[in-house]
Amino acid sequence: MSSQAPLIDVRDVVKHFGSVIALSGISMTVNRGEVMCLLGDNGAGKSTLIKTLSGVHRPTTGEYYVEGKLVDFTSPRDALDAGIATVYQDLAMIPLMSVTRNFFMGREPMKGVWPFRYVDFDHCAEVTREEMHRIGIDVRDPNQAVGTLSGGERQCVAIARAVYFGAKVLILDEPTSALGVAQTSMVLKYIHQVRQKGLGVIFITHNVRHAYAVGDRFTVLNRGKTLGTYGKSEIAIDELQNLMAGGKELQAVSEELGGMV
């Protein structure tokens, strides 16, 4: 295992669901301190790819390396143990539970000796307050319901939770899709902070402008295939938009509609 190896390196990954080919030879790398943006329209294969990376699906064929080591995840727990953390759109949070309980859900620190062990809620609350303050969110009471936070703040809680518990790669599934301008700015700034810590980020989005604001490289998917991977200096935002949206097809439609006017 080489320290210089990419955090994630997938090579010619193919995924079949019966006779349906969801992924057809996808190759992609994610390096330390890098935001890799994964772009594509509905049905492009983004969801299948991130579920394959996060251990939900096993690839039909192809190779998957984490820090230079060939892996074969059989469950999301395997991926999490290897440092691959996925934050889905629904955030896997319970709105009526406190920020602290959501932050430590499933990983509660215990005190005492069996059979008198109990959750150390004071430590949980202190850590939650500190981690939120570190990213610029003032949680006055960590015991307040997470549902009282804004959408952007909840996204940041979910990301902070993954970072705190040792994630090396963050997979963010459409984190800005339902957010306003201010909340989107908050999330994008935090993604930039995470990159500066040396983590790798896979940012899945439909919004090219959000991707271009924080992305280092961009991989565009279409119908389970890679249309290309580009560095920021290699492609302009308008070119990226056209590539993602089907460029020539859009131009043909535009000309057709123009001819009808």
C-alpha positions as CSV (number, residue, x, y, z in Angstrom):
1,M,0.0,0.0,0.0
2,S,1.6,3.2,-1.2
3,S,1.1,6.5,0.6
4,Q,1.2,8.1,-2.9
5,A,-1.6,5.9,-4.3
6,P,-5.0,7.6,-4.9
7,L,-7.4,7.3,-2.1
8,I,-9.8,5.7,-4.5
9,D,-9.0,4.1,-7.8
10,V,-11.7,2.2,-9.8
11,R,-10.7,0.6,-13.0
12,D,-13.2,-0.6,-15.7
13,V,-16.0,-1.2,-13.2
14,V,-19.1,-2.8,-14.7
15,K,-22.3,-3.4,-12.9
16,H,-25.2,-5.5,-14.3
17,F,-28.7,-5.9,-12.8
18,G,-29.9,-8.9,-14.6
19,S,-29.8,-8.0,-18.3
20,V,-29.6,-4.2,-17.5
21,I,-26.1,-2.7,-17.7
22,A,-26.0,0.1,-15.2
23,L,-22.3,0.8,-15.4
24,S,-20.2,0.0,-18.5
25,G,-16.5,0.2,-17.8
26,I,-16.2,3.2,-15.4
27,S,-12.7,4.3,-14.4
28,M,-12.0,7.1,-11.9
29,T,-9.5,8.2,-9.2
30,V,-9.8,10.5,-6.2
31,N,-6.7,11.9,-4.6
32,R,-6.0,13.4,-1.2
33,G,-7.1,17.0,-0.8
34,E,-9.1,16.9,-4.0
35,V,-12.8,17.4,-4.8
36,M,-13.8,15.2,-7.7
37,C,-17.2,16.2,-9.1
38,L,-19.4,13.5,-10.5
39,L,-21.8,15.0,-13.1
40,G,-24.6,13.5,-15.1
41,D,-28.3,13.7,-15.8
42,N,-30.9,11.3,-14.3
43,G,-30.1,7.7,-15.3
44,A,-26.4,8.5,-16.0
45,G,-25.3,5.9,-13.4
46,K,-24.2,8.3,-10.6
47,S,-26.3,6.6,-7.9
48,T,-25.2,3.1,-9.0
49,L,-21.5,4.2,-9.0
50,I,-21.6,5.8,-5.5
51,K,-23.5,2.7,-4.1
52,T,-20.7,0.6,-5.6
53,L,-18.0,2.7,-4.0
54,S,-19.8,2.7,-0.7
55,G,-20.3,-1.1,-0.5
56,V,-24.0,-1.2,-1.2
57,H,-23.4,-3.0,-4.6
58,R,-20.6,-5.3,-5.6
59,P,-19.3,-4.6,-9.1
60,T,-19.9,-7.4,-11.6
61,T,-16.4,-6.9,-13.0
62,G,-13.6,-4.5,-12.6
63,E,-11.2,-3.5,-9.8
64,Y,-11.6,-1.2,-6.9
65,Y,-8.5,0.0,-4.9
66,V,-8.5,2.1,-1.7
67,E,-5.0,3.6,-1.0
68,G,-3.5,1.2,-3.4
69,K,-5.1,-1.9,-1.8
70,L,-7.5,-4.0,-3.8
71,V,-10.8,-4.2,-2.0
72,D,-14.0,-6.2,-2.3
73,F,-16.6,-4.6,0.0
74,T,-19.6,-6.8,0.9
75,S,-21.4,-4.2,2.9
76,P,-21.5,-0.4,3.7
77,R,-19.8,-1.2,7.0
78,D,-16.8,-2.6,5.1
79,A,-16.5,0.7,3.2
80,L,-16.9,2.8,6.3
81,D,-14.2,0.8,8.1
82,A,-11.9,1.6,5.1
83,G,-12.7,5.3,5.5
84,I,-15.3,5.7,2.8
85,A,-18.2,7.7,4.2
86,T,-21.3,8.5,2.2
87,V,-23.7,11.4,3.0
88,Y,-27.0,10.8,1.2
89,Q,-29.6,13.3,0.4
90,D,-31.8,12.2,3.2
91,L,-28.8,12.6,5.6
92,A,-29.9,9.5,7.6
93,M,-30.9,11.8,10.5
94,I,-33.9,11.7,12.8
95,P,-35.4,15.2,13.0
96,L,-37.0,14.9,16.4
97,M,-33.8,13.6,18.0
98,S,-31.1,16.0,19.3
99,V,-28.1,17.2,17.3
100,T,-25.9,15.2,19.8
101,R,-27.8,12.0,19.4
102,N,-27.8,12.3,15.6
103,F,-24.0,13.1,15.6
104,F,-23.1,10.0,17.7
105,M,-25.9,7.7,16.4
106,G,-24.6,4.1,16.5
107,R,-21.2,5.2,17.9
108,E,-22.1,6.3,21.4
109,P,-19.2,6.4,23.8
110,M,-19.9,4.4,26.9
111,K,-18.8,4.8,30.6
112,G,-18.9,2.4,33.5
113,V,-18.5,-1.3,33.9
114,W,-20.9,-4.0,32.8
115,P,-23.8,-4.3,33.7
116,F,-23.7,-0.6,34.8
117,R,-22.5,0.9,31.5
118,Y,-24.2,4.0,30.2
119,V,-23.8,6.5,27.4
120,D,-21.5,9.5,28.2
121,F,-23.9,12.2,27.1
122,D,-21.8,15.0,28.6
123,H,-18.9,14.0,26.4
124,C,-21.1,13.7,23.4
125,A,-22.6,17.2,23.9
126,E,-19.1,18.7,24.4
127,V,-17.7,17.1,21.2
128,T,-20.8,18.1,19.2
129,R,-20.6,21.7,20.3
130,E,-16.9,21.9,19.5
131,E,-17.2,20.3,16.1
132,M,-20.0,22.5,15.1
133,H,-18.2,25.6,16.4
134,R,-15.1,24.5,14.3
135,I,-17.1,24.8,11.1
136,G,-18.8,28.1,12.1
137,I,-22.1,26.8,13.4
138,D,-23.1,28.1,16.8
139,V,-25.2,25.3,18.4
140,R,-26.4,26.9,21.6
141,D,-27.9,23.7,22.9
142,P,-26.6,20.4,21.4
143,N,-29.7,18.8,22.9
144,Q,-32.0,20.8,20.6
145,A,-33.7,18.8,17.9
146,V,-31.7,18.5,14.7
147,G,-34.9,19.3,12.8
148,T,-34.7,22.9,14.2
149,L,-31.5,23.5,12.1
150,S,-31.5,24.8,8.6
151,G,-31.0,22.5,5.6
152,G,-27.4,23.7,5.2
153,E,-26.6,23.3,8.9
154,R,-27.9,19.7,8.8
155,Q,-25.8,19.0,5.8
156,C,-22.8,20.3,7.7
157,V,-23.6,18.2,10.7
158,A,-23.7,15.1,8.6
159,I,-20.4,15.9,6.9
160,A,-18.8,16.9,10.3
161,R,-20.0,13.6,11.8
162,A,-18.2,11.6,9.0
163,V,-15.0,13.6,9.3
164,Y,-14.9,13.2,13.1
165,F,-15.2,9.5,12.9
166,G,-12.2,9.2,10.6
167,A,-13.5,9.4,7.0
168,K,-10.7,9.6,4.4
169,V,-13.1,10.0,1.5
170,L,-16.4,11.8,1.6
171,I,-19.1,10.9,-1.0
172,L,-21.7,13.7,-1.0
173,D,-24.9,12.9,-2.8
174,E,-26.5,16.1,-4.2
175,P,-25.7,18.1,-0.9
176,T,-27.0,21.4,-2.3
177,S,-30.0,20.3,-4.3
178,A,-32.7,21.6,-1.9
179,L,-30.8,24.5,-0.4
180,G,-31.1,28.3,-0.8
181,V,-28.2,30.5,-1.8
182,A,-26.9,31.2,1.8
183,Q,-27.2,27.6,2.8
184,T,-25.5,26.4,-0.4
185,S,-22.6,28.8,0.3
186,M,-22.3,27.3,3.8
187,V,-22.0,23.8,2.5
188,L,-19.6,24.7,-0.3
189,K,-17.3,26.5,2.1
190,Y,-17.3,23.5,4.4
191,I,-16.4,21.2,1.5
192,H,-13.4,23.5,0.8
193,Q,-12.4,23.1,4.5
194,V,-12.6,19.4,4.3
195,R,-10.4,19.3,1.2
196,Q,-7.8,21.5,3.0
197,K,-7.6,18.8,5.7
198,G,-6.4,16.3,3.0
199,L,-9.6,14.3,2.6
200,G,-10.8,13.3,-0.8
201,V,-14.3,14.4,-1.7
202,I,-16.7,13.0,-4.4
203,F,-19.3,15.6,-5.0
204,I,-22.3,14.4,-6.9
205,T,-24.5,17.2,-8.3
206,H,-26.7,18.3,-11.2
207,N,-25.6,21.9,-10.7
208,V,-22.5,22.6,-12.7
209,R,-22.0,26.0,-11.1
210,H,-21.9,24.5,-7.6
211,A,-19.4,21.9,-8.9
212,Y,-17.2,24.4,-10.6
213,A,-17.1,26.6,-7.5
214,V,-15.3,23.9,-5.4
215,G,-14.2,21.1,-7.9
216,D,-10.7,20.3,-8.9
217,R,-11.6,17.7,-11.5
218,F,-14.9,16.7,-13.2
219,T,-16.1,13.3,-14.4
220,V,-19.1,13.3,-16.6
221,L,-21.3,10.2,-16.8
222,N,-23.9,9.3,-19.5
223,R,-25.9,6.1,-19.6
224,G,-23.4,4.2,-17.4
225,K,-20.3,5.4,-19.4
226,T,-17.6,8.0,-18.7
227,L,-17.7,10.9,-21.2
228,G,-14.4,12.2,-19.8
229,T,-12.6,13.5,-16.8
230,Y,-11.3,17.1,-16.9
231,G,-9.2,19.3,-14.7
232,K,-10.5,22.8,-14.0
233,S,-7.9,24.3,-16.3
234,E,-9.0,22.0,-19.1
235,I,-12.6,22.8,-19.5
236,A,-14.7,26.0,-19.2
237,I,-18.0,26.0,-17.2
238,D,-20.1,26.4,-20.3
239,E,-18.4,23.4,-22.0
240,L,-18.9,21.3,-18.9
241,Q,-22.6,22.3,-18.9
242,N,-23.0,21.3,-22.6
243,L,-21.2,18.0,-22.1
244,M,-23.3,17.1,-19.1
245,A,-26.6,18.1,-20.8
246,G,-25.9,16.5,-24.2
247,G,-24.5,19.4,-26.1
248,K,-25.3,18.4,-29.7
249,E,-28.7,17.1,-28.7
250,L,-29.6,20.4,-27.1
251,Q,-28.4,22.3,-30.1
252,A,-30.5,20.2,-32.4
253,V,-33.6,20.7,-30.3
254,S,-32.9,24.5,-30.2
255,E,-32.6,24.6,-34.0
256,E,-35.7,22.6,-34.4
257,L,-37.8,24.8,-32.1
258,G,-36.3,27.9,-33.8
259,G,-37.4,26.7,-37.1
260,M,-41.0,26.3,-35.8
261,V,-41.2,29.9,-34.6
